[in-house]
Amino acid sequence: MLSMQTASLSYAFSAPAAPSRASVRMETKEDLQALAVAQNPTVGFWDPIGLADANLFDLGEEGSIGWLRHAEIKHGRVAMAGFVGYCLQSNGIVFPWALTGGPLSTEGSTMFSDIAAAGAPPDQWDALPTAAKLQFLGFIGLLEAVGETAQPHYTKGGKPGFYPSLKSASNVPHPVPFDLYDPFGLFKMDDATKERRLLMEVNNGRLAMIGIFSFLCAAKGLEVPPLADIIPPYSGDPMGPFSESDASLPFVADMLAGTKGMFAGIGNN
């Protein structure tokens, strides 16, 4: 599924200019209330379970809010990429080259079109070779490791959603010539435009999180109008990164056995 989403990820990340120490500012609940009005004055501040008052990981109010803000922005970016990727792959839009054996190979190679023929995006993920899934997960882990090197950290006054430059990162296995955001240096924005687009990004990310989860729920047989007749059913576990084809990996067989009844009575299970 992620094979069609990489390009979408590049646009979502904040510009990688490192923040200075002078820009360190911890956010409070009052800041969240003001931000909520700027993002959507109709809804305003809505926190039904009191997350803004939580003391997560003993970080205190400001550190907890920094953690929550960063998590929301990051999940929204992934959801935007996932939503676009789900739509593309559901319509058979794939890369025209080989997944294995080199991009120009055809004889005896697994083509992206072969993966697409497995069915809906969740089935396509299950159809990927185990090595491909491990590469995706490894790449995600690398992005996480680089993201956590941002200084100041988002729980200590750093800007929520900020992602450091990959080109200058010291904890990557080989040089990276491009950054996630604006890899070719095509987007130039003044401060007012950037601020407005950052608000748009959060709003769009929230909608995308609802959208991609609606797809997954509809695939498991839940009634999600008007998706019931559009999204094909999926018999696997949409929250599990591995399926029966990956049972040779350590612990995977036990994981599958432990989650076998999780979706009993829903959809095809």
N, C-alpha and C positions, 0 to 999 in steps of 0.2 A: 504493500500500500504506500509506503514511504517513497518508493522510487519515483512517483509522479509529483511529490510534494516538495522536493528540495528547492526548486526554483522559487516556489511561493514563500519559503522561509526567508529568503534573502531580503525581501522588501520589508519584512516586519520588524527588524531590529533597529533600535535607536542608533543614531550616528555614533561611531566609535571614537569620539574625541574624549580623551581621558579627563574626568572631572578633577578640578583642583581642590586643595584642602579648603579654600575659601568657599567652595560650593557645598560643603558638608552641612546638612540641615536635617534634623530628625523631625518626622511628621507626627502629629498628634491626632486625637479623635476630632478635634475642631477642624484640623486641616482636611480630614476625610469628609466632613460635613460640607465644607466649602467646595471641595472637589466634586462631590456628588451633584451639587447644584449646577456647577459648570458643565458637567458631563450630560446631565439630563434634568433640567429644572422641573419637569413634570413629575418625575418619580422622586427626585431628591434623595436624601440619605435614608437608606433602608438596610437595617442590620437586625433581622428578626431573631438571630440566635446569639447576638452579642459578641461577635468576633472582635470588634474594635476594643472591647474591654478585656480580652483574654491576655494572659501572660504566657505566651508560647515559649517553651524551652528556657524559661527564666530570663527572657530578654527584656522584660519590662514593657510598658505601653508602646514607647516609640520604636523599640527594636521589633516588637511583635507586628506592629503596623507596617514597618518596612518589609518584614518577611511576607506578610499577606499581600501587600501591594505588588511585590516582585513576583510572587507565585501567580497572582491573577494575570498579570501582564504576560508572563511566560506561557501559562496554560492557554491564554487567549490566542497567542501567536501560533502555537502548535495546532489549536483547534481551527484557526483560519486556514492553515496549510492543509489540515486533514479534511476539512469540508470541501475545499477546492479539489483535492486529490480524489476524494470519494466520488464527486460528480464526474470528473474526467474518466476515472477508471470504470465507473458504472456504464459509461457510454463507449467503451472500447478504445479510448484514446491512449496509445502506448508508444514507447520508443520503438523505432523500426529495426533495432539491431539485437544482437544476442546478449543474454544475461550471463551466460557462461561460455568459456572457450574463446574469449576475445570478442570485442564488439562487432567485428566483421565476419565472424565465423557463422556458418549455417549448418554444416554437416555435423550431426551428432550433438549440436549445442541446444541449450534451452533458450528459446526466444522470449522476449517480453510478451509477444502475442500468445505464446503457450501459457504463460501465467495468467493472462487476461481471460483465456478460455476456461479457466477453472470456475468462473462464476462472478459473484459480486465481490467487492473489495475485501471483505473478511476472508472469503474463500481464496482469493488471490494471495493474501498474506500466508495462509496455511500452505499454499502450493509452492511457496518459495523454498529453495534448498536451505537446509539448516545453516550452511556456511553464510548464505546471504543474510539470514536473520541475525546471525552473530555479528556480521559486519555492521549492520544497521545499529544494533544495540551498542556495539563498541564505539561507533561514531557519535551516538547520542551521549555516551559516557564521557567521551573526549570533550564535546561541547560543554557539558556540565562542569567538567574540571576546569576548563578555561574560564567559564563564566564566573566561577567562584573566586577567581583571582582578582576580580575588579576591586580597586582601592579608591576610596573607602568602600567597605562592604555595605550591601543594602540594609543590613541590620544595624549598621553603625553610622548612619547618616549619608550613605551613598545613594545615588539616584536609582529608585526602583525601575527595573527594566533595562538598565544600562548593560551593554555587553562589550567587553574589551576587544581590542583589535586582535584578530587572528594572525595578522602578518607579523606582529611583534611579540606574540605569545612565546614564552620560553618553555612551556610544558607540552608541546606537541612533538610527535615523533619525526616530523620532517617539515621544511619550510612550507608555508601556505601563502600563495601570492595574492589572495583576495580576502576581503572581509565579508562577513555575512550581510551587513547592510551596505548598499550602494557599492558593490565590488568594482565597478568601472568609473566611479566618481561622477555620475550623471545628475545626481539630485543635489541642488543647492537651495537652501531655504533660509529665510530670515527667522528671527526668534519667534515672531508672532505666528508665522505659518507653522513652524515646528510645534509650538505649543498647541495650536488648534489640531494638528494631525495626531499628536500624542493622545489628546482627548478622544478623537475619532477612533484611534487604535484600540483603546480600552472598550469603548462601546461596541465596536465591530467584533472584538474578541469575545465579549460576553454573548453576543448573538451567535457567534460561530460555535461556542461551547454548547449552547442549547441545540443548535442545528446538528452537530456531529453526534451528540448523544441521542437526539431524536432518531437519527438514522440507525444507530445501534439498537435502540429499543424496538423500533419497527421491525428490524431484522430478526429479533427474538420473539416476535409475535404479539407485542403489545400494540394496542390500538393507538396510533399516532396520526390522526387525520391531518392532512390528506395523503399520508405516506403509505397507508396500508396496502394499496394496490400498486405501489411504485417500487418499494424496496423488497428485493427477494429475501426469503427466509434464510437464516443461517443456523446451522445445528451445533456449531462449536461454541467456545467460550470467548466472547469478544474482549474480555479483560485479560486473557492469558496470552503471553507472547509466543508460546510454543504449543504444538499440537502433537497428535500421535506420530506424525512423521519425524518428530524430533526426539523420540523416546530414548534414543541412544545417548543423549546428553545426560550428565549426572543430575540426579534429583528430579528430572522432568517427569518420569513415569509416576513417581510418588505424588508430584504436584497435580498431575492429571487425575489420578485416583482420588485425591482429596477434594477436587472441585467438580467431580462427575455429577453430583446431584444438586449443584448450586442453582442450575436453571431448570430443574425438574418442573414440569407442568407448564413451562413457557415455550411457545413456539414449537419447534420440532423435537425438543428433548423430553 
